[in-house]
């Protein structure tokens, strides 16, 4: 959930959006919920890699800049997509962004910084690739879009696979 920056600046298709913030870090929940206090968000402290203790179903679930922070191989961390799908309405959509390695174009500076972050445990994306992300999404959703912007994958996914 981070700081709530994107939710603060987002435009919503309804006058009173029903927003649930989920994060493992209580300081991030504090920061984000204060920033968007006008929307009276629900706060949930939880690990996305375990079943989500949330209401729902939600029409939209944002997963921005989360996957590259999670430990494990893409196939393991993708369990969060199972939990997201369980919380999503039938016509709902997940969206997000994540920083990849593999063949994703990375400048020398990006490579160096990513290596430092991986060593410190801030990132855990040494094995994260575009193919791995697409495989994790298409195994769980019928419609999947992954667009690369540099080494950042911007994705959306919806629908149940047949
Ligand atoms: C890089 S921030 C991104 C925040 C926000 N989505 C954004 O785009 O600005 C990653 C967030 O994921 C949270 N996080 C990391 N691992 C988590 C986990 N296992 N379960 C729940 N939240 C987690 C962190 O506390 C942090 O708020």
Backbone and ligand atoms as CSV (ligand in chain L), in Angstrom:
chain,resi,resn,atom,element,x,y,z
A,1,UNK,N,N,0.825,-1.191,0.000
A,1,UNK,CA,C,0.000,0.000,0.000
A,1,UNK,C,C,0.869,1.254,0.000
A,2,UNK,N,N,2.033,1.178,0.635
A,2,UNK,CA,C,2.965,2.291,0.559
A,2,UNK,C,C,2.428,3.543,1.224
A,3,UNK,N,N,2.407,4.639,0.465
A,3,UNK,CA,C,2.057,5.944,1.047
A,3,UNK,C,C,0.658,6.408,0.681
A,4,UNK,N,N,-0.010,5.705,-0.213
A,4,UNK,CA,C,-1.345,6.137,-0.647
A,4,UNK,C,C,-1.301,7.182,-1.753
A,5,UNK,N,N,-0.106,7.434,-2.295
A,5,UNK,CA,C,0.053,8.485,-3.317
A,5,UNK,C,C,-0.914,8.290,-4.482
A,6,UNK,N,N,-0.926,7.085,-5.037
A,6,UNK,CA,C,-1.739,6.864,-6.246
A,6,UNK,C,C,-3.235,6.955,-5.926
A,7,UNK,N,N,-3.633,6.426,-4.782
A,7,UNK,CA,C,-5.056,6.511,-4.410
A,7,UNK,C,C,-5.454,7.964,-4.161
A,8,UNK,N,N,-4.535,8.734,-3.627
A,8,UNK,CA,C,-4.802,10.150,-3.356
A,8,UNK,C,C,-5.062,10.901,-4.656
A,9,UNK,N,N,-4.315,10.526,-5.710
A,9,UNK,CA,C,-4.421,11.246,-6.975
A,9,UNK,C,C,-5.390,10.588,-7.957
A,10,UNK,N,N,-5.895,9.409,-7.607
A,10,UNK,CA,C,-6.759,8.680,-8.556
A,10,UNK,C,C,-8.125,9.346,-8.701
A,11,UNK,N,N,-8.706,9.178,-9.901
A,11,UNK,CA,C,-10.102,9.581,-10.103
A,11,UNK,C,C,-10.920,8.299,-10.099
A,12,UNK,N,N,-12.040,8.294,-9.407
A,12,UNK,CA,C,-12.842,7.079,-9.276
A,12,UNK,C,C,-14.126,7.207,-10.096
A,13,UNK,N,N,-14.641,6.085,-10.598
A,13,UNK,CA,C,-15.850,6.147,-11.426
A,13,UNK,C,C,-17.133,6.273,-10.601
A,14,UNK,N,N,-17.009,6.277,-9.284
A,14,UNK,CA,C,-18.180,6.442,-8.408
A,14,UNK,C,C,-17.880,7.574,-7.424
A,15,UNK,N,N,-18.950,8.177,-6.884
A,15,UNK,CA,C,-18.750,9.318,-5.996
A,15,UNK,C,C,-18.129,8.902,-4.656
A,16,UNK,N,N,-18.562,7.720,-4.163
A,16,UNK,CA,C,-18.076,7.262,-2.854
A,16,UNK,C,C,-17.398,5.898,-3.030
A,17,UNK,N,N,-16.121,5.883,-3.371
A,17,UNK,CA,C,-15.451,4.587,-3.560
A,17,UNK,C,C,-15.291,3.854,-2.230
A,18,UNK,N,N,-15.459,2.538,-2.288
A,18,UNK,CA,C,-15.328,1.692,-1.095
A,18,UNK,C,C,-13.915,1.082,-1.166
A,19,UNK,N,N,-12.996,1.604,-0.365
A,19,UNK,CA,C,-11.575,1.247,-0.508
A,19,UNK,C,C,-11.084,0.467,0.707
A,20,UNK,N,N,-10.428,-0.662,0.437
A,20,UNK,CA,C,-9.761,-1.429,1.492
A,20,UNK,C,C,-8.258,-1.369,1.235
A,21,UNK,N,N,-7.504,-0.977,2.245
A,21,UNK,CA,C,-6.042,-0.944,2.165
A,21,UNK,C,C,-5.502,-2.183,2.854
A,22,UNK,N,N,-4.670,-2.954,2.175
A,22,UNK,CA,C,-4.084,-4.152,2.780
A,22,UNK,C,C,-2.563,-4.042,2.705
A,23,UNK,N,N,-1.898,-4.169,3.824
A,23,UNK,CA,C,-0.435,-4.119,3.847
A,23,UNK,C,C,0.040,-4.841,5.105
A,24,UNK,N,N,1.275,-5.363,5.019
A,24,UNK,CA,C,1.869,-6.033,6.173
A,24,UNK,C,C,2.426,-5.006,7.158
A,25,UNK,N,N,2.767,-3.839,6.654
A,25,UNK,CA,C,3.478,-2.834,7.450
A,25,UNK,C,C,2.492,-1.800,8.014
A,26,UNK,N,N,2.359,-1.734,9.358
A,26,UNK,CA,C,1.367,-0.810,9.935
A,26,UNK,C,C,1.690,0.655,9.646
A,27,UNK,N,N,2.974,0.972,9.455
A,27,UNK,CA,C,3.333,2.372,9.165
A,27,UNK,C,C,2.833,2.776,7.775
A,28,UNK,N,N,2.904,1.823,6.827
A,28,UNK,CA,C,2.377,2.105,5.492
A,28,UNK,C,C,0.858,2.265,5.566
A,29,UNK,N,N,0.210,1.431,6.364
A,29,UNK,CA,C,-1.253,1.553,6.521
A,29,UNK,C,C,-1.608,2.910,7.124
A,30,UNK,N,N,-0.816,3.348,8.132
A,30,UNK,CA,C,-1.057,4.658,8.755
A,30,UNK,C,C,-0.941,5.769,7.722
A,31,UNK,N,N,0.179,5.718,6.973
A,31,UNK,CA,C,0.445,6.797,6.010
A,31,UNK,C,C,-0.649,6.841,4.938
A,32,UNK,N,N,-0.961,5.668,4.386
A,32,UNK,CA,C,-1.945,5.649,3.289
A,32,UNK,C,C,-3.338,6.006,3.787
A,33,UNK,N,N,-3.717,5.484,4.958
A,33,UNK,CA,C,-5.091,5.763,5.406
A,33,UNK,C,C,-5.244,7.222,5.828
A,34,UNK,N,N,-4.169,7.839,6.352
A,34,UNK,CA,C,-4.261,9.275,6.668
A,34,UNK,C,C,-4.402,10.077,5.383
A,35,UNK,N,N,-3.616,9.693,4.379
A,35,UNK,CA,C,-3.612,10.475,3.139
A,35,UNK,C,C,-4.969,10.456,2.432
A,36,UNK,N,N,-5.649,9.308,2.500
A,36,UNK,CA,C,-6.952,9.241,1.802
A,36,UNK,C,C,-8.095,9.138,2.819
A,37,UNK,N,N,-7.892,9.787,3.971
A,37,UNK,CA,C,-8.909,9.724,5.043
A,37,UNK,C,C,-10.276,10.169,4.536
A,38,UNK,N,N,-10.285,11.061,3.528
A,38,UNK,CA,C,-11.569,11.551,3.003
A,38,UNK,C,C,-12.423,10.419,2.430
A,39,UNK,N,N,-11.789,9.291,2.046
A,39,UNK,CA,C,-12.539,8.156,1.488
A,39,UNK,C,C,-12.897,7.128,2.572
A,40,UNK,N,N,-12.518,7.390,3.818
A,40,UNK,CA,C,-12.790,6.484,4.941
A,40,UNK,C,C,-12.431,5.032,4.603
A,41,UNK,N,N,-11.154,4.768,4.274
A,41,UNK,CA,C,-10.781,3.406,3.863
A,41,UNK,C,C,-10.830,2.411,5.024
A,42,UNK,N,N,-11.055,1.152,4.677
A,42,UNK,CA,C,-10.915,0.055,5.639
A,42,UNK,C,C,-9.450,-0.371,5.635
A,43,UNK,N,N,-8.877,-0.599,6.813
A,43,UNK,CA,C,-7.469,-1.017,6.911
A,43,UNK,C,C,-7.394,-2.495,7.252
A,44,UNK,N,N,-6.531,-3.206,6.574
A,44,UNK,CA,C,-6.323,-4.619,6.898
A,44,UNK,C,C,-4.824,-4.873,6.952
A,45,UNK,N,N,-4.330,-5.308,8.113
A,45,UNK,CA,C,-2.916,-5.672,8.191
A,45,UNK,C,C,-2.810,-7.166,7.926
A,46,UNK,N,N,-2.170,-7.525,6.827
A,46,UNK,CA,C,-2.085,-8.946,6.466
A,46,UNK,C,C,-0.953,-9.164,5.484
A,47,UNK,N,N,-0.561,-10.434,5.387
A,47,UNK,CA,C,0.466,-10.865,4.440
A,47,UNK,C,C,-0.238,-11.299,3.160
A,48,UNK,N,N,0.111,-10.696,2.035
A,48,UNK,CA,C,-0.574,-11.057,0.783
A,48,UNK,C,C,-0.310,-12.489,0.352
A,49,UNK,N,N,0.717,-13.121,0.940
A,49,UNK,CA,C,1.038,-14.496,0.550
A,49,UNK,C,C,0.186,-15.521,1.307
A,50,UNK,N,N,-0.626,-15.014,2.229
A,50,UNK,CA,C,-1.563,-15.885,2.950
A,50,UNK,C,C,-2.981,-15.450,2.590
A,51,UNK,N,N,-3.971,-16.335,2.818
A,51,UNK,CA,C,-5.343,-15.947,2.449
A,51,UNK,C,C,-5.701,-14.580,3.027
A,52,UNK,N,N,-6.372,-13.763,2.225
A,52,UNK,CA,C,-6.634,-12.371,2.620
A,52,UNK,C,C,-7.868,-12.273,3.513
A,53,UNK,N,N,-7.723,-11.707,4.708
A,53,UNK,CA,C,-8.870,-11.552,5.615
A,53,UNK,C,C,-9.655,-10.274,5.283
A,54,UNK,N,N,-10.232,-10.267,4.102
A,54,UNK,CA,C,-10.919,-9.056,3.640
A,54,UNK,C,C,-12.364,-9.375,3.290
A,55,UNK,N,N,-13.157,-8.323,3.134
A,55,UNK,CA,C,-14.533,-8.498,2.676
A,55,UNK,C,C,-14.533,-8.701,1.169
A,56,UNK,N,N,-15.275,-7.876,0.500
A,56,UNK,CA,C,-15.362,-8.030,-0.950
A,56,UNK,C,C,-16.690,-8.630,-1.336
A,57,UNK,N,N,-16.869,-9.092,-2.562
A,57,UNK,CA,C,-15.848,-9.082,-3.602
A,57,UNK,C,C,-15.574,-7.667,-4.110
A,58,UNK,N,N,-14.346,-7.465,-4.582
A,58,UNK,CA,C,-13.901,-6.160,-5.055
A,58,UNK,C,C,-13.943,-6.111,-6.581
A,59,UNK,N,N,-14.307,-4.948,-7.108
A,59,UNK,CA,C,-14.351,-4.803,-8.566
A,59,UNK,C,C,-12.963,-4.484,-9.116
A,60,UNK,N,N,-12.058,-4.085,-8.259
A,60,UNK,CA,C,-10.733,-3.696,-8.720
A,60,UNK,C,C,-9.726,-3.941,-7.589
A,61,UNK,N,N,-8.620,-4.573,-7.931
A,61,UNK,CA,C,-7.579,-4.829,-6.915
A,61,UNK,C,C,-6.235,-4.369,-7.487
A,62,UNK,N,N,-5.611,-3.426,-6.800
A,62,UNK,CA,C,-4.334,-2.876,-7.262
A,62,UNK,C,C,-3.153,-3.571,-6.605
A,63,UNK,N,N,-2.185,-3.943,-7.431
A,63,UNK,CA,C,-0.988,-4.655,-6.941
A,63,UNK,C,C,0.260,-3.946,-7.476
A,64,UNK,N,N,0.332,-2.634,-7.229
A,64,UNK,CA,C,1.424,-1.860,-7.814
A,64,UNK,C,C,2.716,-2.000,-7.008
A,65,UNK,N,N,3.779,-2.338,-7.719
A,65,UNK,CA,C,5.131,-2.408,-7.135
A,65,UNK,C,C,5.205,-3.290,-5.898
A,66,UNK,N,N,4.504,-4.413,-5.968
A,66,UNK,CA,C,4.458,-5.340,-4.846
A,66,UNK,C,C,5.233,-6.623,-5.139
A,67,UNK,N,N,4.994,-7.219,-6.331
A,67,UNK,CA,C,5.572,-8.545,-6.615
A,67,UNK,C,C,7.098,-8.561,-6.478
A,68,UNK,N,N,7.760,-7.499,-6.921
A,68,UNK,CA,C,9.234,-7.533,-6.867
A,68,UNK,C,C,9.767,-7.430,-5.433
A,69,UNK,N,N,8.897,-7.097,-4.476
A,69,UNK,CA,C,9.316,-7.048,-3.064
A,69,UNK,C,C,9.148,-8.407,-2.391
A,70,UNK,N,N,8.378,-9.292,-2.993
A,70,UNK,CA,C,8.022,-10.546,-2.312
A,70,UNK,C,C,9.083,-11.617,-2.513
A,71,UNK,N,N,9.360,-12.413,-1.479
A,71,UNK,CA,C,10.403,-13.440,-1.590
A,71,UNK,C,C,9.960,-14.622,-2.438
A,72,UNK,N,N,10.958,-15.346,-2.954
A,72,UNK,CA,C,10.659,-16.589,-3.657
A,72,UNK,C,C,10.646,-16.422,-5.161
A,73,UNK,N,N,10.499,-17.572,-5.832
A,73,UNK,CA,C,10.397,-17.572,-7.291
A,73,UNK,C,C,9.022,-17.037,-7.684
A,74,UNK,N,N,8.903,-16.568,-8.934
A,74,UNK,CA,C,7.620,-16.005,-9.392
A,74,UNK,C,C,6.478,-17.005,-9.183
A,75,UNK,N,N,6.759,-18.284,-9.472
A,75,UNK,CA,C,5.706,-19.290,-9.336
A,75,UNK,C,C,5.230,-19.413,-7.893
A,76,UNK,N,N,6.113,-19.145,-6.934
A,76,UNK,CA,C,5.732,-19.228,-5.514
A,76,UNK,C,C,5.017,-17.958,-5.064
A,77,UNK,N,N,5.614,-16.804,-5.397
A,77,UNK,CA,C,5.005,-15.557,-4.915
A,77,UNK,C,C,3.669,-15.309,-5.598
A,78,UNK,N,N,3.465,-15.939,-6.774
A,78,UNK,CA,C,2.213,-15.740,-7.508
A,78,UNK,C,C,1.007,-16.284,-6.746
A,79,UNK,N,N,1.233,-16.955,-5.623
A,79,UNK,CA,C,0.104,-17.399,-4.800
A,79,UNK,C,C,-0.758,-16.195,-4.402
A,80,UNK,N,N,-0.147,-15.021,-4.357
A,80,UNK,CA,C,-0.941,-13.833,-4.020
A,80,UNK,C,C,-2.023,-13.599,-5.059
A,81,UNK,N,N,-1.784,-14.049,-6.305
A,81,UNK,CA,C,-2.805,-13.881,-7.353
A,81,UNK,C,C,-4.010,-14.780,-7.078
A,82,UNK,N,N,-3.757,-15.932,-6.456
A,82,UNK,CA,C,-4.886,-16.802,-6.065
A,82,UNK,C,C,-5.740,-16.098,-5.018
A,83,UNK,N,N,-5.061,-15.448,-4.051
A,83,UNK,CA,C,-5.807,-14.751,-3.004
A,83,UNK,C,C,-6.538,-13.540,-3.579
A,84,UNK,N,N,-5.893,-12.862,-4.524
A,84,UNK,CA,C,-6.547,-11.701,-5.152
A,84,UNK,C,C,-7.779,-12.181,-5.929
A,85,UNK,N,N,-7.628,-13.267,-6.655
A,85,UNK,CA,C,-8.749,-13.766,-7.460
A,85,UNK,C,C,-9.925,-14.153,-6.576
A,86,UNK,N,N,-9.616,-14.720,-5.405
A,86,UNK,CA,C,-10.687,-15.123,-4.484
A,86,UNK,C,C,-11.458,-13.905,-3.970
A,87,UNK,N,N,-10.784,-12.749,-3.927
A,87,UNK,CA,C,-11.425,-11.534,-3.396
A,87,UNK,C,C,-12.063,-10.688,-4.491
A,88,UNK,N,N,-11.874,-11.093,-5.752
A,88,UNK,CA,C,-12.311,-10.289,-6.896
A,88,UNK,C,C,-13.725,-10.688,-7.334
A,89,UNK,N,N,-14.523,-9.691,-7.734
A,89,UNK,CA,C,-15.848,-10.020,-8.262
A,89,UNK,C,C,-15.683,-10.688,-9.630
A,90,UNK,N,N,-16.744,-11.369,-10.090
A,90,UNK,CA,C,-16.644,-12.114,-11.358
A,90,UNK,C,C,-16.256,-11.202,-12.522
A,91,UNK,N,N,-16.755,-9.954,-12.482
A,91,UNK,CA,C,-16.428,-9.028,-13.583
A,91,UNK,C,C,-15.338,-8.043,-13.169
A,92,UNK,N,N,-14.601,-8.376,-12.114
A,92,UNK,CA,C,-13.568,-7.472,-11.613
A,92,UNK,C,C,-12.247,-7.629,-12.350
A,93,UNK,N,N,-11.309,-6.771,-11.987
A,93,UNK,CA,C,-10.035,-6.725,-12.692
A,93,UNK,C,C,-8.916,-6.435,-11.686
A,94,UNK,N,N,-7.812,-7.129,-11.848
A,94,UNK,CA,C,-6.628,-6.747,-11.070
A,94,UNK,C,C,-5.724,-5.916,-11.976
A,95,UNK,N,N,-4.938,-5.057,-11.370
A,95,UNK,CA,C,-3.967,-4.286,-12.146
A,95,UNK,C,C,-2.744,-4.060,-11.269
A,96,UNK,N,N,-1.629,-3.803,-11.916
A,96,UNK,CA,C,-0.439,-3.553,-11.117
A,96,UNK,C,C,0.781,-3.306,-11.977
A,97,UNK,N,N,1.891,-3.173,-11.303
A,97,UNK,CA,C,3.174,-2.985,-11.975
A,97,UNK,C,C,4.230,-3.669,-11.121
A,98,UNK,N,N,5.258,-4.182,-11.808
A,98,UNK,CA,C,6.346,-4.810,-11.057
A,98,UNK,C,C,7.640,-4.691,-11.854
A,99,UNK,N,N,8.743,-4.676,-11.153
A,99,UNK,CA,C,10.046,-4.502,-11.798
A,99,UNK,C,C,10.652,-5.876,-12.065
A,100,UNK,N,N,11.031,-6.094,-13.344
A,100,UNK,CA,C,11.510,-7.418,-13.748
A,100,UNK,C,C,13.005,-7.402,-14.053
A,101,UNK,N,N,13.555,-8.607,-14.085
A,101,UNK,CA,C,14.934,-8.782,-14.564
A,101,UNK,C,C,14.861,-9.609,-15.854
A,102,UNK,N,N,15.596,-10.708,-15.967
A,102,UNK,CA,C,15.571,-11.501,-17.194
A,102,UNK,C,C,15.987,-10.657,-18.380
A,103,UNK,N,N,15.158,-10.691,-19.455
A,103,UNK,CA,C,15.477,-9.937,-20.673
A,103,UNK,C,C,15.020,-8.485,-20.613
A,104,UNK,N,N,14.416,-8.083,-19.520
A,104,UNK,CA,C,13.917,-6.701,-19.441
A,104,UNK,C,C,15.091,-5.735,-19.549
A,105,UNK,N,N,14.934,-4.685,-20.378
A,105,UNK,CA,C,16.051,-3.751,-20.543
A,105,UNK,C,C,16.358,-3.001,-19.254
A,106,UNK,N,N,17.625,-3.048,-18.848
A,106,UNK,CA,C,18.020,-2.348,-17.616
A,106,UNK,C,C,19.335,-1.616,-17.860
A,107,UNK,N,N,19.383,-0.380,-17.473
A,107,UNK,CA,C,20.630,0.378,-17.601
A,107,UNK,C,C,21.629,-0.175,-16.582
A,108,UNK,N,N,22.874,0.244,-16.727
A,108,UNK,CA,C,23.898,-0.164,-15.762
A,108,UNK,C,C,23.523,0.277,-14.356
A,109,UNK,N,N,23.009,1.506,-14.261
A,109,UNK,CA,C,22.628,2.031,-12.945
A,109,UNK,C,C,21.484,1.208,-12.359
A,110,UNK,N,N,20.515,0.840,-13.214
A,110,UNK,CA,C,19.368,0.049,-12.733
A,110,UNK,C,C,19.834,-1.318,-12.247
A,111,UNK,N,N,20.751,-1.922,-13.009
A,111,UNK,CA,C,21.279,-3.238,-12.600
A,111,UNK,C,C,21.978,-3.146,-11.246
A,112,UNK,N,N,22.802,-2.102,-11.091
A,112,UNK,CA,C,23.577,-1.953,-9.848
A,112,UNK,C,C,22.638,-1.724,-8.662
A,113,UNK,N,N,21.667,-0.819,-8.854
A,113,UNK,CA,C,20.761,-0.496,-7.752
A,113,UNK,C,C,19.908,-1.713,-7.381
A,114,UNK,N,N,19.454,-2.442,-8.442
A,114,UNK,CA,C,18.625,-3.627,-8.186
A,114,UNK,C,C,19.401,-4.686,-7.420
A,115,UNK,N,N,20.693,-4.799,-7.739
A,115,UNK,CA,C,21.519,-5.787,-7.044
A,115,UNK,C,C,21.665,-5.403,-5.568
A,116,UNK,N,N,21.877,-4.113,-5.318
A,116,UNK,CA,C,21.983,-3.644,-3.922
A,116,UNK,C,C,20.675,-3.930,-3.184
A,117,UNK,N,N,19.554,-3.604,-3.828
A,117,UNK,CA,C,18.252,-3.816,-3.173
A,117,UNK,C,C,17.994,-5.305,-2.927
A,118,UNK,N,N,18.418,-6.153,-3.870
A,118,UNK,CA,C,18.231,-7.594,-3.664
A,118,UNK,C,C,19.101,-8.098,-2.517
A,119,UNK,N,N,20.332,-7.571,-2.428
A,119,UNK,CA,C,21.231,-7.991,-1.333
A,119,UNK,C,C,20.670,-7.561,0.016
A,120,UNK,N,N,20.082,-6.363,0.045
A,120,UNK,CA,C,19.529,-5.837,1.304
A,120,UNK,C,C,18.186,-6.493,1.645
A,121,UNK,N,N,17.567,-7.171,0.662
A,121,UNK,CA,C,16.261,-7.792,0.907
A,121,UNK,C,C,15.095,-6.830,0.692
A,122,UNK,N,N,15.378,-5.649,0.136
A,122,UNK,CA,C,14.303,-4.706,-0.185
A,122,UNK,C,C,13.533,-5.236,-1.398
A,123,UNK,N,N,14.275,-5.715,-2.399
A,123,UNK,CA,C,13.696,-6.375,-3.569
A,123,UNK,C,C,13.995,-7.872,-3.467
A,124,UNK,N,N,13.202,-8.658,-4.174
A,124,UNK,CA,C,13.523,-10.072,-4.340
A,124,UNK,C,C,13.052,-10.450,-5.745
A,125,UNK,N,N,13.775,-9.947,-6.746
A,125,UNK,CA,C,13.280,-10.140,-8.122
A,125,UNK,C,C,14.339,-10.703,-9.058
A,126,UNK,N,N,15.374,-11.354,-8.490
A,126,UNK,CA,C,16.447,-11.870,-9.363
A,126,UNK,C,C,15.894,-12.845,-10.394
A,127,UNK,N,N,14.860,-13.610,-10.010
A,127,UNK,CA,C,14.332,-14.623,-10.936
A,127,UNK,C,C,13.049,-14.182,-11.639
A,128,UNK,N,N,12.667,-12.906,-11.487
A,128,UNK,CA,C,11.389,-12.457,-12.060
A,128,UNK,C,C,11.571,-12.061,-13.529
A,129,UNK,N,N,10.824,-12.721,-14.404
A,129,UNK,CA,C,10.917,-12.444,-15.837
A,129,UNK,C,C,9.532,-12.146,-16.403
A,130,UNK,N,N,9.524,-11.546,-17.600
A,130,UNK,CA,C,8.249,-11.252,-18.263
A,130,UNK,C,C,7.490,-12.556,-18.531
A,131,UNK,N,N,8.196,-13.583,-19.003
A,131,UNK,CA,C,7.532,-14.871,-19.278
A,131,UNK,C,C,6.948,-15.463,-17.998
A,132,UNK,N,N,7.689,-15.370,-16.908
A,132,UNK,CA,C,7.208,-15.915,-15.634
A,132,UNK,C,C,5.965,-15.190,-15.160
A,133,UNK,N,N,5.960,-13.861,-15.316
A,133,UNK,CA,C,4.792,-13.070,-14.905
A,133,UNK,C,C,3.587,-13.430,-15.774
A,134,UNK,N,N,3.813,-13.507,-17.093
A,134,UNK,CA,C,2.698,-13.848,-18.001
A,134,UNK,C,C,2.145,-15.233,-17.671
A,135,UNK,N,N,3.034,-16.189,-17.393
A,135,UNK,CA,C,2.590,-17.553,-17.074
A,135,UNK,C,C,1.747,-17.548,-15.798
A,136,UNK,N,N,2.193,-16.783,-14.790
A,136,UNK,CA,C,1.456,-16.737,-13.514
A,136,UNK,C,C,0.073,-16.126,-13.722
A,137,UNK,N,N,-0.011,-15.097,-14.574
A,137,UNK,CA,C,-1.302,-14.434,-14.795
A,137,UNK,C,C,-2.229,-15.284,-15.667
A,138,UNK,N,N,-1.693,-15.847,-16.751
A,138,UNK,CA,C,-2.564,-16.589,-17.670
A,138,UNK,C,C,-3.042,-17.912,-17.054
A,139,UNK,N,N,-2.318,-18.411,-16.044
A,139,UNK,CA,C,-2.778,-19.630,-15.361
A,139,UNK,C,C,-4.031,-19.346,-14.531
A,140,UNK,N,N,-4.264,-18.069,-14.242
A,140,UNK,CA,C,-5.358,-17.736,-13.306
A,140,UNK,C,C,-6.452,-16.863,-13.888
A,141,UNK,N,N,-6.162,-16.201,-15.015
A,141,UNK,CA,C,-7.128,-15.251,-15.571
A,141,UNK,C,C,-7.279,-15.477,-17.072
A,142,UNK,N,N,-8.487,-15.173,-17.583
A,142,UNK,CA,C,-8.761,-15.392,-19.006
A,142,UNK,C,C,-8.181,-14.280,-19.872
A,143,UNK,N,N,-8.317,-13.033,-19.421
A,143,UNK,CA,C,-7.796,-11.899,-20.197
A,143,UNK,C,C,-6.596,-11.310,-19.454
A,144,UNK,N,N,-5.478,-11.278,-20.134
A,144,UNK,CA,C,-4.248,-10.790,-19.494
A,144,UNK,C,C,-3.555,-9.806,-20.427
A,145,UNK,N,N,-3.092,-8.709,-19.866
A,145,UNK,CA,C,-2.282,-7.764,-20.643
A,145,UNK,C,C,-1.028,-7.453,-19.829
A,146,UNK,N,N,0.123,-7.576,-20.474
A,146,UNK,CA,C,1.391,-7.200,-19.836
A,146,UNK,C,C,2.131,-6.298,-20.821
A,147,UNK,N,N,2.395,-5.069,-20.417
A,147,UNK,CA,C,3.149,-4.131,-21.264
A,147,UNK,C,C,4.428,-3.764,-20.548
A,148,UNK,N,N,5.521,-3.829,-21.290
A,148,UNK,CA,C,6.811,-3.465,-20.682
A,148,UNK,C,C,7.096,-1.988,-20.917
A,149,UNK,N,N,7.447,-1.281,-19.871
A,149,UNK,CA,C,7.947,0.109,-19.969
A,149,UNK,C,C,9.333,0.073,-19.337
A,150,UNK,N,N,10.350,-0.078,-20.175
A,150,UNK,CA,C,11.680,-0.317,-19.622
A,150,UNK,C,C,11.662,-1.666,-18.913
A,151,UNK,N,N,12.116,-1.710,-17.679
A,151,UNK,CA,C,12.109,-2.987,-16.950
A,151,UNK,C,C,10.875,-3.118,-16.055
A,152,UNK,N,N,9.912,-2.220,-16.230
A,152,UNK,CA,C,8.677,-2.300,-15.439
A,152,UNK,C,C,7.581,-2.953,-16.284
A,153,UNK,N,N,6.976,-3.994,-15.746
A,153,UNK,CA,C,5.827,-4.624,-16.399
A,153,UNK,C,C,4.562,-4.018,-15.805
A,154,UNK,N,N,3.696,-3.501,-16.690
A,154,UNK,CA,C,2.408,-2.957,-16.271
A,154,UNK,C,C,1.363,-3.974,-16.711
A,155,UNK,N,N,0.571,-4.471,-15.771
A,155,UNK,CA,C,-0.323,-5.578,-16.123
A,155,UNK,C,C,-1.762,-5.347,-15.673
A,156,UNK,N,N,-2.666,-6.001,-16.397
A,156,UNK,CA,C,-4.060,-6.114,-15.953
A,156,UNK,C,C,-4.490,-7.555,-16.214
A,157,UNK,N,N,-5.465,-8.014,-15.475
A,157,UNK,CA,C,-5.975,-9.372,-15.695
A,157,UNK,C,C,-7.400,-9.452,-15.173
A,158,UNK,N,N,-8.214,-10.225,-15.895
A,158,UNK,CA,C,-9.617,-10.384,-15.490
A,158,UNK,C,C,-10.158,-11.694,-16.054
A,159,UNK,N,N,-11.311,-12.091,-15.571
A,159,UNK,CA,C,-11.996,-13.277,-16.089
A,159,UNK,C,C,-11.384,-14.574,-15.600
A,160,UNK,N,N,-12.260,-15.572,-15.510
A,160,UNK,CA,C,-11.794,-16.901,-15.069
A,160,UNK,C,C,-11.294,-17.668,-16.275
A,161,UNK,N,N,-10.166,-18.381,-16.154
A,161,UNK,CA,C,-9.729,-19.200,-17.292
A,161,UNK,C,C,-10.726,-20.330,-17.535
A,162,UNK,N,N,-10.849,-20.748,-18.797
A,162,UNK,CA,C,-11.837,-21.782,-19.143
A,162,UNK,C,C,-11.313,-23.152,-18.691
L,1,LIG,C1,C,7.169,-0.582,-3.016
L,1,LIG,S1,S,5.758,-0.438,-1.946
L,1,LIG,C2,C,4.506,-0.077,-3.139
L,1,LIG,C3,C,3.390,0.676,-2.537
L,1,LIG,C4,C,2.248,1.127,-3.451
L,1,LIG,N1,N,1.511,0.005,-4.002
L,1,LIG,C5,C,2.744,2.041,-4.538
L,1,LIG,O1,O,2.737,1.653,-5.708
L,1,LIG,O2,O,3.148,3.159,-4.207
L,1,LIG,C6,C,5.451,-2.143,-1.499
L,1,LIG,C7,C,4.431,-2.278,-0.405
L,1,LIG,O3,O,4.156,-3.674,-0.240
L,1,LIG,C8,C,4.080,-3.960,1.149
L,1,LIG,N2,N,4.404,-5.377,1.328
L,1,LIG,C9,C,5.588,-5.989,1.121
L,1,LIG,N3,N,5.500,-7.301,1.355
L,1,LIG,C10,C,4.208,-7.535,1.720
L,1,LIG,C11,C,3.481,-8.702,2.098
L,1,LIG,N4,N,4.067,-9.917,2.138
L,1,LIG,N5,N,2.164,-8.580,2.411
L,1,LIG,C12,C,1.560,-7.371,2.364
L,1,LIG,N6,N,2.195,-6.225,2.014
L,1,LIG,C13,C,3.505,-6.309,1.706
L,1,LIG,C14,C,5.088,-3.012,1.791
L,1,LIG,O4,O,4.845,-2.831,3.162
L,1,LIG,C15,C,4.878,-1.741,0.955
L,1,LIG,O5,O,3.879,-0.926,1.487
